[in-house]
Amino acid sequence: PGADGSSPGTTTEAGLLQWIQPHYFLLRHHAAQLEPLTYEDIYNALGQYHKVRSSDTQLLDEKCSLCYDEFKIHEGIRHLPCTGRHTFHKRCVDKWFLLGHTTCPLCRDHCINE
């Protein structure tokens, strides 16, 4: 375990904050340059979202890479058309796209045409 008790290779909240703080102004500047998308843009590019079903046993063992919360039955999710077919909570990834991002937040493959 690391000094903070985490396993090697895992990201802790403290570790994430340590990375974000020096990059905060750069991230804000970059976000300010993006043109916001609308829900209509997201729907046109990605289609309808899905809800987690009790039969999605593998998905129920995973976490959203944006909020780190587990997927729960009846929650809205989006499977992105990236190479990795990454899955996120709809509420989390829609915020990402509404800020103007057009790529998968995890692998950075393009998901929405600019």
N, C-alpha and C positions, 0 to 999 in steps of 0.2 A: 504493500500500500504506500501511497504517496504521503507527504507530510500532512496533508489535510484529511487523510484516511481514505482517499479514493483509490480505486484500482488503476493501475497503469493504463493509459490510453482512453480513460473516460474524462468527460468534461464536467467539471463541477460549476455551480453557479458562481462561486468566487473566482474560478479560473476564467470563466466567460467574462465576468466584469473586469478582470485585470486586462483582458484583451481589448474589450470595448472602450475603456476609458481613454487610452492614448489615441484611439482611432475615431473618437466620437465626432469631432469637428469635421474630419474628412468624410465620415459617413453622412453627416447632416448636409454637408455641401453637395455630395453626390446625390442624395435624395432630393435636394432642392432643384436639381437640374433635370430630374425625370418628369415626363409629362404624365399626370395621373390617368389611370384607366377608369372605365365605368364598369358597373356590373354587367351591362349589355356587352361590352368588349370581352369580358371574361366568359360570359355565356356563349357568345359567338365563337370564341376560340376553343373552349374546352367542353361545351355542352353542359348537360344537366349533371348535378352532383349526385352522389349515391349515399345511401344510409348504411351504416354497419348493421349486418344481420348476425343472428346467433350462430349461423352456419359458417361465418368468417372466422374460424378458429385461429388461423395463423395471424390474421390481422389483430385479433383481440389480445395477442401476446406481444404486440409491438406498440411503439410510442410515436407520436407526432414529433418530427425532428425540429419543429419550430417552438412548440410550447413544452415539450417533454412529458405531456400527459398521455396516459394510455388511451387507446381507442375504446369507446364503449358502445354497446348496442344502441341503435337508433340515432347515433350522432352522424351529422353530415360529413362526408369525406370527398376528396378529389384525388383521383389517380391521374397524375400528370403524364403527358405524352412524351416525356423525356426518355433517354436511353434506359435509365434505371427504373422507369415506371414508378417513381416515388409517390407515396401516399401521404397526405396531410389532412388535418381537420380542415373543413371548408372555411370555417371562420378564420383560421390562421393564415392559410395560403391566399385567401381572397384579400386580406389586409395587405399582404406582400404585393399582389398584383395591383391593388387600388393605389398603391404608392407610385406605380409606374414601372415596376420591374416586369420584364417579359420572359424571364428565365426561371428554371427550377431553382428554388433556394438552396438545394443541396448539391446538385451536380452542375448547375449553370447552363444546362442545355436549353435552347430556345423552346418555349412552349406557346408563346403568343407572338404572332407576326406584328412587327412594328408598323 
